[in-house]
Amino acid sequence: MQREDIRNSLIVSCQPVPDGPMDHADFVAGFAEAALNAGASALRIESVAYVKAVRSAVTAPIVGIVKRDLQDSPVRITPFISDAEELADAGADIIAFDATDRIRPASVEELVRTVKARGKLTMADCSSLADARRALAAGVDFVGTTLSGYVGGPEPVEPDIELIAAMRKLTPFVIAEGRIRSPEQAAAAAQAGAFAVVVGSAITRTEHVTSWFKEAIGWAYEAIDNTGAEAVLSIDIGGTKTMAALVGGSSVLDEIVVPTERDAGPDAWLAKIFECTSNWRDRYTKIGIAVTGFIEGNSWSALNPATLPIPERYPLVDRVQVLFGKPAHAINDAQAAAWGEYRFGAGAGRNLVFLTISTGIGGGIVINGKPLSGLAGHFGLIRSPSQGQAPFEDQTSGRWIASEALSAGYPVDAIEVFERARNGESWAADIVSRSAHRAAILCRDIQLMLDPDLIVIGGGIGLAQGYIDLMRGHLMELPPRVTPRLVAAKLGSRAGIIGAADLAGEGK
């Protein structure tokens, strides 16, 4: 076969769960034929025996591999020269092998020479851009993203689209493979420049697909059950606005938003909310409060008064309970949002860091199902990027963006800076890019310190059009293992009130 034979094609990996009920030659051949009948152009088959069985049933191109668990090497995919020879003899058209830079029985160069001597094509299963560069230098025909996320640390959830795009800059012959579980993800891989796309478990591993659906409906049913929960009054006091809402589970039943009059002080802010929610008083029994700043016990303090001036150790919970006459629970707003995204949003129950980029910058951490409180997550206050001269948020947040615009001669707020950037004004694009670059570097550092499954980005700046894409662009050159997985907050501006309500309702 020629490389062009699989251009723009779907390759179905027919690899049953080892020792599972489908782990028989007849099932593998059946999967292969069904996939081809439905429009697949090629197959990826594991083991010499299964390659022989499938070759006897079909004429389509076959990518052949052998998997072995070795005592003296972490390499599992086609580790030996003899494996490559036997796959070629069994009828595989393309021989794929692990091309990572690890201790191995045979070098990539040796495998390439062996396969080409048999008149077959080669595919390097890579974990990084560096792997791809080395494999291409050794003469491979295709590079694949197969091993991205599988060479150490927790396994990611989504495909490595960024690595596909980066490899495409090296060669057109990129095969996208790994964690492609939906048609939308397969399309994204193609759009990123993949020559062909491999889909495996989502098509041929019943056990895996069943577990995905079971987990998904489990979370959905839990959310449905929670909508009938007793309503909680949730209050989110931010640097520019204050939101109050009646929340049941993940559902916002009613809400109001009023400006936060910075100079009025917390007594006035609470009085305003009490007045605006007076007609809700019989509809809730508990109160959750999410606030910018630092919560210690029942007291509220400002860690960065530039975000919102708060008297030191303001007795927030006591004042709310006296004013509203109902029990209250307070938490930092970003920590509340982290919990909301963990329970009902983008986190889906996984270890996460939430980063809100807005008037200021805050964060929250949920590890092993527990929200971290106290100072945990106050990323906007770190000072190492400025050599101790100023908080990080003072060089990155919405306030900083507006300040930089003013210094450039444009007295506009952050929202208009983004609008000017979208309209092609270079001064605005430069300010937004610098903010995104600093936020991206912060995320890289967070990944190295905490190694979360994902970092959820929220806030008016973080969720502004194109901002997360700019952050991802600034992380493109990192090795995949240390590249944070950035996802947009699903609950948007409501993450904090939903999280605070859930914590108050559970009494956490």
N, C-alpha and C positions, 0 to 999 in steps of 0.2 A: 504494500500500500504506500501511498504518498501522504505527506502531511496535510495537503489540501483536502484529502478525503474526509477529514473531520472538521473542517472550518465551519464555524457558526452552528455547531451541533450540540445535541444533548447526549451525554454519555451516562448510562445508568450503571451504577456499581451494584452488582448482584452478589453481596457478601452476607450470608445469613449470620445470625448470632452464633458464635461457636458453641457446639453441643446443644443448640436449641432445636426445637421440633422441625425447623426448616433446613437444618444442616445436613442435606442429602443431595446428591448429584441431580436427581430427578427434579427436585424443587428449584435448584439453581438454574438448570436448563429451562424450566418452565418460566421462571422470572425473566430470563433473558429473552425468550421468544415473545412473551407478553409485552415487554418493554419495546422491543423492535416493532411489534405490530402496532403499538400506540404512537410511534414516531421517533423513538430514539435512533441515533445513527451508529452508536458504538456501545461497547460494554466494558466494564472493569471487573475482572474475575480474579479471585484469590485461590491459590493452590494449583499445582500442576494437574491434579486429578480433575478439578472442576473446569480448568481451561480445556482439557481434552473432551469432557462431557459436553460443554457448550459448543466447542468447535465442531463436534459431530452433528450439532443441531442447527447451526446458523452459519452464514457466510460473512456477517458483518465484522468490522474491525474489533479486535479484542485487545484491551490493555491488561496484561498479565502481571500478577504479583505473587510473591510467597511471603507469608508472615511467620516469623520465628521469635520466640522469647529466649534470648541468649544470656548466659551467665556473665560473660566478659565484655558485653557491648550493649548499649541501649538501642542500637539499630535493629528494627524489626522487619522492615519491608525489603525483601529481596537482598539479604545481606551477603550471600555467597555467590561466587562465580558460577558454581554448579546450578544454583537456583535459576540464574538468568539463562543458562544453556538449556535446562530442562523446560522452562517456560517457552522458549523459542521453538524447541522441538515439538512441544505439545500443541502449537498452533497460534500462540499469541503473536499479534502484529506489532505491538508496542510493549516493551518491557519497562516497567516502572520500578524505581528503587529509591530508598532513602538517600538524600544527598546532603544531609546536615553535616556540620563540622564537628563530628564526635568520633570517639574510638570505634573502629569498624573492622570487620574481617577483610574486606576488599575495598580498595579505593574507588572513587567515582570514575577516575580515568580507566581503571581496569575493567569496570563494569561496562563502560561505554565501548571500549575496544572489543570486548566479548560479544556484546549484542550486535554491534555493527558487522562483526565477522560472520554472524548468522544471517545477515541481510535484513535485520529488523530495526525498528525505530526505538528511540530511548526517551524516557520521561523521568525527570528528576523531581522527586517529592521533596519540596523545600519547606523550611520553617521561616525563612527570612529573605530579605533582598540580597544579603551577602551570600547565602546559600545559592541563590539563583545566579549570581555573578560567577561564582566558582564553577557551577555546573555548566554554564554556557561556555566558559573558557575551556572546559574539558571536552566540549563538542556534543552536548546533548541536543536532542531535537526539540523537546518540549520541557518547559519548567512548570511545575504545579504548586499551588498553595496548600497542598495536602496536609502538611505537618505544622502549619501555623497554629500556635497555641497548644501544641502537644509535646513540647520538649522541656517542660518544667512548669511548675505552678498550676493554679486552678485552670481547668479547661474553660475557654470562653463560650459564649452562647451563640453569637452570631458569626457569619462568615467574615473573613478578613478582606473586605472590599478595598481598603487602602493598599494592602499588599498587592492585590491584583493590578490596581492602577500603577503602582510603582514598578512592578515587573514588566508591565506593558511598555514602559519607557526603555527597557533593555532589549526586548524582543517582541515580535507579534505573536509568538507561539507560546502563549500562556494558557494553561488549563486551570480553570477555577475549580477548587475542590475543598471540601471541609465545611460542615455545619450549614449547608445550603438546604433549608428545610421547607421552603415555600416557593411558589412561582414568582413572588415579588423579589425574593432574595436572588433567585436564579437570573431574573431580568436585570437586577442591579449588577450582578457579576458580569453579565454580557455588556452592559452599558459602560462598565469600568474598563473594558478592553479585552475581556477573555476571548481567546480563540475558540474554546469549547468549554462547556460547563458540565461538571460531574455531579450527579445527585445519587445518593445511596440510601441511607437509612430511611429517609422520608418516603421512599418508594418500596424498598425491599426488606426492611426490618420491621415486621409487625410489632414486635415487642417494644421498640423504641417509639414508634408513632403512637401506639396505644398509651404509653406513659406520658407523652406530651399532651395528648388530649385529656387524659385523666387529671393531670396537674392543672391544665387550663380551666376545665369546668369546675374543679375543686375551688379555685380562687373565685370563679364567677359565682358559684352557689354561696360561698361565704359572704361575698359582697351583697348578694341578694338578701341573705338572711340578716345582714347588718342594717339594711335599709329600714327594717322594722324596729330597729333599736330605739330606745328612749332618746328624744332629742336633747342635744347639748347646745347651749349658747356658746359660740366660739368667737373670740375677739382677737384680731391681729392688728397690733399697733406698729406701724412702720414709720420710716423717716419722712414720708410725704403724704401717706394716707392711712386711714384706719378702716378696717372692714369688720363688720359684725355679721354673724350668720347663725341660723338654726341648722344644725347638722345632725343627720341620722345615718350612722355608718359612713358610707362614702357619698351620701347624697346631701347636697345643700338644698334645704327646703325653702329657705328665704334668706335674703341678704341685703345689707345696706353698706354704702361706702361714703365716708366723710373725710375731708382733708385733715391731716394732722397739723394743727397750728403750733409750730415748733416752740414759740415763746410762751404759750399758754400754760404749759406744764401738765403733769400726769393727772392731777385732780380734775382739771378742766377737761382733759381728754376722756376720762372715765365718765364724768358727768354728761358729756355730750352723747356718748354711747348709751348711757342709761336712759336719757331722754328719747333718743331715736328708736330704742327697742322696747319702749314702755308697753306697747300693745302685744308683745311676745311673752309677757311675764308668766302666763299660765301654761306656756308651751314647752318649758324646759325645767329640769331639776338640778343640773350641774352646769358649771362654767369652765371652759378651757380658754387660757389666755396665751397667745404667742406674741412675743415682743422682741424688738431689736435690743441688743445689749446682753447683760449677764444676769442670770437668775441663780441666786444662792439661797437655799431654803425658801422662804416666802418673800424675799427681798429682791429688788430690781436695781441694778446699777448700770451706768454707761461705761463701756470699755473704750469707746471712741466717741466722745461728746460731739464731734463734728457730724456724726450721723444723726444723733438725736440727744439733746441735753436732758439728762435725767438726774435728779438729786441722788446723792450717794445713799445706797441701801433704802430706797423708797419701799415702804411696806405694801407692795402691790397686792398680794393675795388678801391680806387683811382688809385693805380698803375696798376691794371688789366685793368681798363677802359681806361687809357692813352695808355697802351701797345697794347691792342687789339682793342681799338676804339669802344667798344660796352658796353651797360649797364650791370652791374654785381651785383650779390647778394651773400653775404658770410654767412656761418653758420658753427658751429662746426660740425665735421665729424660724430660724433655719433648721434647728434641731426638730421642731415640730413638723416642718415641711419634709425633712428626711424621713420621719416616721410615716407621714401621709403617703409619700411616694413608695415607701417600703410596703405598706399595708394595701394600698389601693391603686398605685400608679405604676411608674416605670420600673420600680424595683422588683416587683413580683416575688417578694420574700427572699431576695438574695442579699448578700453582704454588699453594702453600698456606702458611698459618700455622696452627700447632696451639697452642691455648691450653688449658692444664689448670688448672682451678680446684678446689682441694682443700684440704688442710691449709694449703698455701701456694699460690702461683700461679707457674706456669712456662710456657715456650713453646718452640716450635721452628719453624724456617723451612726450607722446601724450595723452591728456585728453580732452574728449568732442570735438574731432575733431580739437584740436588746439595743435600745437607743442610748447612746452615751450622752451624759449631761455635763453640767459644770462648764469648764472652759473648752471641752472637746468640740472641735469644728470651727473655732473662731479664726478661720484662715485669713480673713481680711486684716487681722491685726499683726500678722507676722512681719518682721522687720529686716530679715536677711537680704531681700532684694534691694533694699535701700541702704545697706550697711548700717542699719540701726537708726536712720534719720527720720523715717516716717512709716506709718502703717502701710501695708501692701495695698489696701483698698484706696488709699489716697493717691495711688499712682495708676489705678486701673478702673475704678468704678464709674458710675454715671456722673457723680460729682466731678471726678477728674476729667472725664470727657468734655463736660461743659466748660471746665476751667481752661483746658487746652484750646478749646474753640475760641474762648474769649481772648486768650493770649495771642491767637493767630489773627485776631481782628474780627471775629464773628461772635457777637453776643447772643448765642442760641443755646438751647438746652440739648441734652443728649439725644432726645428723640429726633430733633431736627438735624443733628450731626449725622445720624444714620440715614436720614432721608437724603441729605446732601451727598453722602457717600454713594448711595444707590443711584443718584443722578450723575455720578461721574466726577464729582468735585474732589480733586486729589488731596487737598488739605484734610478733608473730612475722612476720606478713605484711609489716610495715613494714621489719623488718631484712632479710628476704630481698629485698624490692624495692630497697632501697638498695644491697645488694651487686650485684644484677643491673644496676642503673643504672650503677654504676661500671664493671662489666665491659663493658657495652655501649659506654660512652664510650671505653674503651680500644680496643675493636674498631674504632670509628670512626677513631680516631687511627692504628691499624695500617693500615687501608685507605688512608688518605691518605699514609702513609709508604711502604708497600710495594706497594699495589694488587694483592694476591693474588687468584686466582680464587675462593678461598673461605677461610673461617676455620673450622677444625674445633674444636669445643668438647668437651673431655673432663674427667675428674676427677670425684670424688664429688659436689662441689657443682655443677659445670657440667652434669653429666648427671642431676642430681636432677629429679624430676618438675616440669615447668612452668618451670624456670629459664631455658632458652633462649627460651621463649615470652615471658617477662618481658623478656629482653634485646632481643628483636625489637620488643616493644612500646615500649621506650624509644628505639628508632631510627625510629619510624614517620614522624616529620616531616622526616626528611632527604631531600634529593633522591636519586632512585634511583641516580644515577651514583656517589655517594659512600657509599651504604649498603652495608655489608659483607654478604656472603652467609654466614650462619651455618648450619652443619650439625653434627649430633651425630656424635661419633666412633663408628665402627662396631665397632672392636675393643675398646671399653670399657677395663676395667682391664688388659687384656692388650696394649694398643698398645705400651707401653714394652718389654716383654720380647720381643715379636715384632720390633720395630724393632731392638733391640740385638742380637738373634740374627742378623738378616739382615745387619747391618753387620759383625758379627764373622765371619760365614760368608763374606762377600765380601772381608774384609780391608780395609774402607774406614776 
